[in-house]
Amino acid sequence: MKADLLQLCFGKEWPEGRKYLSSDAAEEEKKSNVMCRDGSFGRTCLHLAFCRGAPDDIMKAMVDIGGNESVMMIDNDERTALHSACMNGAYYNIIKMLIEVGVKDLVMVKSRIGNTALHRLCVDIKKHTEVAEKIKLILQVGDANLLLSTKNLEGETLLKIATDNGASNIIKKLLTLQSTTNSTTNNDRPSANIVPADNSTPVTQSSQEQDTTQSSSTNSDLNIPIRGLDIDQNYQSQLREAEEKATTIQQDFDQKCIDYSDLEKNSQSQLKKAKEQTLDSDQKCAAHANELEESKKKIADLVATVEAQRITIVEGEGTVVQFQSQSSKRSKGKNAANISSVAFMCAAVFAGHTMLGNRHMATRRELCSAKARNVELEQEIDDLAI
């Protein structure tokens, strides 16, 4: 059953997903389903929920069931569900919900190319509303100065990424590394204390941590370890582009799989109807062929009867010459009447035969048309499979 919830997420079948998540199935079974990964990119159902635009209540139900463990799970590119949320423009309350469960550890997770979730928000800033509130929330929960100064593998800070993607001056100011004299303590901020979902101690930044992060900002050459400085920057740029293209291609592929499934069902239905029509036409052809054979036999019998009567007439004329006067006239009249009757029957049979022949030809044309449609449908299915 693990694959079922993944499939529901792939197909955006949210009513069915909601029904399962709210069912009386065992909690361990539900949690196992929520944390199940796909085979392509290692994404969990929670990752897919954000990628496929799941309703808020679906995502909340998954977080409630999976808890901290599901929120902290990473895909093959080392991205969490918070990365996916920031990549896809999730609402403020959803991002806040994830952070309340994963707290600082979640905010500080870096992907394979060195991006935190806030880096991804800055990359996709045009998809978001309440951008300033989201940035403030993430900075307040995480190590603000470290986040602001950290560079990804391409050597880009949050400010650099946001600027490149058209951020406003307000956002740029929020992402500017502040000096010690201008900084304020976390306790003065409206969202300084984020209470985790398990009701543990609220996350706050200690005075020692504040002093450490604030003092670090006074040095223009921050001694922060950055992975990949020895890797060619051009290569890193290509790597990032390839990652984004891979994500887009996967999303397109998922949608095409759904479209193909619908087309295949429709084609199979049409193919089944065409085969039924072809079978019906075959049966009609067989029935008409039998009728033609019967008609031919009747015609042969009538022809034989006519020939026999003709011979009888000829023989009768040769043997009764002496009664040629009146008797012969009566006999000829009777034989002529018989010939006329037989000729009329022959004409009727030939007419019926002609009608059957026409029906047979029409049925054969219908059969050929059905078979041609059958071939077209099979070709369409082959094309879809390619």
N, C-alpha and C positions, 0 to 999 in steps of 0.2 A: 504493500500500500504506500510505501515511501514515494514511489514515482508519481502517485496520483496527485499529490498537492503541488509538486513541481509542474506537472502537466497542466493543472488548473491555472497556475501562474503564467505559464507560457501562453496558454490560450485565452488569458484574461477572463476566465470563467469565475468571476468574483462571487456571484450568488452561491454557486456550489462550494467555493472555498469558504465563504462565511458560514454556510451550513455545517461544513465539517468542523471548523474551528470552534463553533459553539455547541457541537454535539456532545454526547455523554461518553465519547471514546476516552480511554485511559490517558491521563496527562502525559505519561512517559511516551506513549505512542504519538501523541500530538507533537511533543517536543522533538521527537526523533524525525518526524515529517518536516517540521519547520526548519530543522538544521540539516536536512538532506541536501546534498550538492548536485548540481548538474555535471554532466561528463565533459563539457567543452571548456568551461572557464572556471569551474570550481565554485560557482555561485550558489548560495543558499536560497531558500524560498524568500527570505527577507531581502536579499540583494535583488532578486527578480521582482519582488513587489514594488520596489522603487523604480526599477528599469521599465516595468510594464504599466506604471501609473495606477497602482491599486488604491482603492478608497482608504481614507484614514482609519476607519474602524478595523479594516483587515490588517493593516500594519500594526496597529495598537494591540490587536489580539495576538499576533505573532510575537511581538515583544513581550507581552505578558506571559505567554507560554514558554518562550525560549529563554527569557531573562538575560542576565549579563553574558552568559556563555554564547548565546546566539548573536548578541550585539557585537561581541568582540571577534567573531569568526571572520577570517579573511579569505578572499578568493585567490585564484592563481597569480594575480597581480598584486597580492598583499593589500587589497583594499577592503575596508570594513563596510558595514551597512551605512555608516555615516558618510563615507566617501560616495556611495551610490545616491544617498539622499541629496548631497550637495551637487552631484553631477546632474541630477534631474529636477532641480528646483523645488525640493520639498518645502512644505509650509513651515513656518516658525514653530508651531506647536509640535510638529512631528520631530524636527531636529532637537527641540528641547527635551522631548520624551526620550530619545536615544541617549542624549547626554546625561540625563538624570539616572539612567541605568548604567552606562559605561563610564561616566565621570571623566576625570583627567586622563586616565589611561587611554580611553577611546579617542579623545581629542588629539592626543599627541602621536597616535599611530601614523607611520609613514608607509606609503605604497612602495612598490618595487623601484619606482623612479624618483622616490624621495618626496612625494607630495603628501601633505597632511590633508585632512578633510577641508580645512580652510583654504588650502591651495586650490582644491577642486572647486570650491565655491567661487573663488576669484576667477578661475578659468571660465566657469559657466555663469558668471554674474548676471548676464542678461536674462537668464531663466528665472531669476529669483525676485520675490517681493520682500519687503521688510529686511533689506540687505543689512542696513546698519545694526538693527537689533540682533540679527543672527551673528554678525561679526563680534559685537560686544559680548554676547553670551559665550561664544567659543573662547574668546580671549580671557574672559573672567574665570572660566573653569580651568583652562589650561595654563601653561607657563607663558604668559603674554609676551614678554620680551624675547623668549626663546623662539616662540612661534613667529614673531615679527622679523626676527633676524635670520631665521633658518632659510637656507636655499635648497632647492631641489637639485637633481643631478644636472640640470641645465644651467645651474647657477642663478636661478630666478628667485627673488623674494616675493612675498605676498603683494607688496606695493608695486613691484615691477609687473607682475601678472595682471593685477587689477587695472593698472594704468593702460596696459596693452589691450585690455578688453573693454575700455570705455567707461571706467568707474568715475563717479562724480567726485568733486573736490572734498565733500564730506567723508566719503569712503576712503579717499587717499589719506586724509588726515587721521582717520581711525587706524590706518595701517602703517602710519609713520612711527618709527621707533622713538619713544619719548625718553628724555633725559631724566635723571634722578630727581632734579628739582621740580620738574613739572608733573611727575607721576603722582598718582593717588593710590591709597591702599584699596585692596579689594573689598574691605568691609564697608567702604563708602558707596559701593556700586549697588544698584538695585537688584542685581541677580547674583550677588557674590556668593551666597550660600545656596547650593543646589542639593536638595535632599535626594539621595539615591532611592531607587525603587524598593530596596530591602529595608528601608528605614534605618540605615546605619548612620554614623555621624556625618553631618553636613561637611562638604568639601570646602575648605577655606585655605588660603595661602598664609603660611606662617610668616612672622616678621623676619625670620632669618632668610626664608625663601625670597621675600620681597626685597630685602637688602641685597641679596645675591644677584637677583635678576636686574634690579635697578642699577647697581654698580657696574654690572657688565655692559650696560648701554652707554656708559661714558667713554668707552674705548671704541674708536672708529674701526679698528681692526679686530673684530670679535674672534676669539680663539674657539670657534665652534667647529667640531669635526664634520666635514661634508664629504659624503661618499662620492667617488667617481671623478674627483678633480683631475685624475691622471687620464681620464677618457676624453677623447677628442670631442669638442663641443658640437661639431657638425653631426657626429654620430649620435649624440644624445638628442639633438633636435629631430633627427630622423626616427629615433626610437620612440619619442613621444608621439610624433605624427602617426607612426605605425600602430601604436597602442590605441589611439583615438579612432583610427580607421578600422581596427579590428573590432572595437566595441560597436561602431556603427554597422559594420558588416554583419556582426552577430545578431544585432537587433533586426536588421533587414531580413536576415536568414530566418529568424524565428517567425516573422510575419509571413514570409513567403511559404514556410512550412504549413502555416495555418491556411493560407490561401490555396495552396496545392491540395491540402486535405479536402477542402470544400469542393474544389474543381474535380478532384478524383471521384468523390461521392456522386456529384452530378453526372459525370461522364459514365460512371458505372451504372447509374440508374437509366441513363439514355441507352447505353449498350444493352442492358437487360431487356428494355422495351423493344429495341431493334431486333434482338434475337427472338423474342416472342413473336414479333410480326413476321420474321423470316420463317419460323416454324409453322405459323399459321398459313403462310403463303405456300410452303411446301406441301402441307396437308391438302390445301385447296387444289394445288396442281395435281397431286396424286388422285384426288377424287375426280377431277375433270378428265384425267387420263383414262381412268376406269370407265367413265361415262362414254368417252370417245370409242374405247374398245367395244363396249356394248353396242354403240351405234353402228360401228363397222360390221359387227356380226349380224345385226338386223338387216343392214343393207345387203350383205352377201346372201342372207337367206331369201330376201325378197327377189334379188336378181335371179337366184336359182329357181324360185317359184315361177317367175315370169318366163324364164327359159323353158321350164318344163311344160308350162301351158302352151307356149308357142309350138313346141314339138308336137304336143297333143293335137293342136289345131291342124298342123300340117298333115299329120298321120290321118286325122279324121277326114280331111278333104280328099285324101288318096283312096280311102277304103269305101266311102259311101258316095261314089260318083252317080249311081243310079237314082239316088234321092236328091240330086243336085237342085231340082226345081224349088220345092218349098221347104223340104226338110233341111236342105243345105243352108237356105237363108236363115231359118230359125237357129241352126247351130252356129252360124257365123255371127248372128246377132248376139247370141248368148256369150260366145267367146270374146266378141268385141267388148261386151259389157264387163266381162271378167278382166280383160286387159286394161280397160279404163280404170276399173277399181284398183287394180294392182299398181297402175301408173300413178294414181292419186296417192296411194299409200307410200310409194317410193318418193314422190315429191315431198310429202310431209316428213318422211324420215330424213331426206337430204336437207330439208330446211332446219330440222332439229339438230342435225349433225353440224350444219354451218354455224348455228347459234352456239353450240357447245365449243366449236373450234374458236369462235371469237372470244368466248368467256375464258377459254384456256390461254389464249394469247394475252389477254388482259391480265390474267393472274400471273403469267410468266413475267410480264413487264413489271408488275408490282413486286414480284420476288426479286428481280434484278435490282430494282430501286432500293429495296430493303437491304439487300446484300451490300450494295454500294455504300449506303449509310452506315452499315455495320463496319465496313473497312475504314470509313472516315473517322468514326468514333474510336476505333482501335488505334488509329494513327495519332489522334489527339491525346489519348492516354500515353502512348509512347513518347510524344513530344513533352508532355508534362513530366514524365519520369526523368527525361533528360535534363 
